[in-house]
Structures are given as C-alpha cells and as structure tokens.
Amino acid sequence: MTDFIHGAPPEADLASRSSLYAEFLAEREEILRHKWIESEKLGSDIGFESALIDWTRHHRARWRLERRQVRHA
C-alpha cells in the first residue's frame, strides 16, 4: 500500500522511526568504514563480506559498548 500523499509506502516511515533500523544503519556504516580502511591498507578492495567478518570479530563488541555508554550518559 502506498501513501499517495507522500508517495512512499507506510513501512518507509516506520523504518525511519525504528531504533533497531537506526542501529542497523549505524553498524553498516561502521562496517563500510572498516572496509575502506582495510582496503586502503591492502591496496585493493577486501569486499563487504570480509570486512563484515573482520569488523564483527575485532570491533563490534567495543563499538556497541561505546554506543550504549554514550546513549546512557
């Protein structure tokens, strides 16, 4: 179903207000940043999957902890 007034499906508005979706987007942005940094170090694209696995193993827990601390400060 489309919201004919705004031209977007109602789910789009729900997604824009979802804290879970916002966290997903923030995490994805960090993975893409990690992909860029690691690709630059190697001189070639490491790919999203490799970046995802590496970032998850080495950085995700600390990143989530720091985000929680900032939100609750």
Contact map, one row per residue, 1 for C-alpha under 8 A:
1110000011000000000000000000000000000000000000000000000000000000000000000
1111001111000000000000000000000000000000000000000000000000000000000000000
1111111111000000000000000000000000000000000000000000000000000000000000000
0111111100000000000000000000000000000000000000000000000000000000000000000
0011111000000000000000000000000000000000000000000000000000000000000000000
0011111100000000000000000000000000000000000000000000000000000000000000000
0111111110000000000000000000000000000000000000000000000000000000000000000
0111011111010000000000000000000000000000000000000000000000000000000000000
1110001111111000000000000000000000000000000000000000000000000000000000000
1110000111111100000000000000000000000000000000000000000000000000000000000
0000000011111110000000000000000000000000000000000000000000000000000000000
0000000111111111000000000000000000000000000000000000000000000000000000000
0000000011111111100000000000000000000000000000000000000000000000000000000
0000000001111111110000000000000000000000000000000000000000000000000000000
0000000000111111110010000000000000000000000000000000000000000000000000000
0000000000011111110011000000000000000000000000000000000000000000000000000
0000000000001111111011000000000000000000000000000000000000000000000000000
0000000000000111111111000000000000000000000000000000000000000000000000000
0000000000000000111111100000000000000000000000000000000000000000000000000
0000000000000000011111110000000000000000000000000000000000000000000000000
0000000000000011111111111000000000000000000000000000000000000000000000000
0000000000000001111111111100000000000000000000000000000000000000000000000
0000000000000000001111111110000000000000000000000000000000000000000000000
0000000000000000000111111111000000000000000000000000000000000000000000000
0000000000000000000011111111100000000000000000000000000000000000000000000
0000000000000000000001111111110000000000000000000000000000000000000000000
0000000000000000000000111111111000000000000000000000000000000000000000000
0000000000000000000000011111111100000000000000000000000000000000000000000
0000000000000000000000001111111110000000000000000000000000000000000000000
0000000000000000000000000111111111000000000000000000000000000000000000000
0000000000000000000000000011111111100000000000010011001000000000000000000
0000000000000000000000000001111111110000000000010010000000000000000000000
0000000000000000000000000000111111111000000000000000000000000000000000000
0000000000000000000000000000011111111100000000000010001000000000000000000
0000000000000000000000000000001111111110000011110111000000000000000000000
0000000000000000000000000000000111111111000010000000000000000000000000000
0000000000000000000000000000000011111111100000000000000000000000000000000
0000000000000000000000000000000001111111110001000010000000000000000000000
0000000000000000000000000000000000111111111111000000000000000000000000000
0000000000000000000000000000000000011111111110000000000000000000000000000
0000000000000000000000000000000000001111111000000000000000000000000000000
0000000000000000000000000000000000000111111111000000000000000000000000000
0000000000000000000000000000000000000011111110000000000000000000000000000
0000000000000000000000000000000000000011011111000000000000000000000000000
0000000000000000000000000000000000110011011111100000000000000000000000000
0000000000000000000000000000000000100110010111110110000000000000000000000
0000000000000000000000000000000000100000000011111110000000000000000000000
0000000000000000000000000000001100100000000001111111000000000000000000000
0000000000000000000000000000000000000000000000111111100000000000000000000
0000000000000000000000000000000000100000000001111111110000000000000000000
0000000000000000000000000000001101100100000001111111111000000000000000000
0000000000000000000000000000001000100000000000011111111100000000000000000
0000000000000000000000000000000000000000000000001111111110000000000000000
0000000000000000000000000000000000000000000000000111111111100000000000000
0000000000000000000000000000001001000000000000000011111111110000000000000
0000000000000000000000000000000000000000000000000001111111111000000000000
0000000000000000000000000000000000000000000000000000111111110000000000000
0000000000000000000000000000000000000000000000000000011111111000000000000
0000000000000000000000000000000000000000000000000000011111111110000000000
0000000000000000000000000000000000000000000000000000001111111111000000000
0000000000000000000000000000000000000000000000000000000101111111100000000
0000000000000000000000000000000000000000000000000000000000111111110000000
0000000000000000000000000000000000000000000000000000000000111111111000000
0000000000000000000000000000000000000000000000000000000000011111111100000
0000000000000000000000000000000000000000000000000000000000001111111110000
0000000000000000000000000000000000000000000000000000000000000111111111000
0000000000000000000000000000000000000000000000000000000000000011111111100
0000000000000000000000000000000000000000000000000000000000000001111111110
0000000000000000000000000000000000000000000000000000000000000000111111111
0000000000000000000000000000000000000000000000000000000000000000011111111
0000000000000000000000000000000000000000000000000000000000000000001111111
0000000000000000000000000000000000000000000000000000000000000000000111111
0000000000000000000000000000000000000000000000000000000000000000000011111
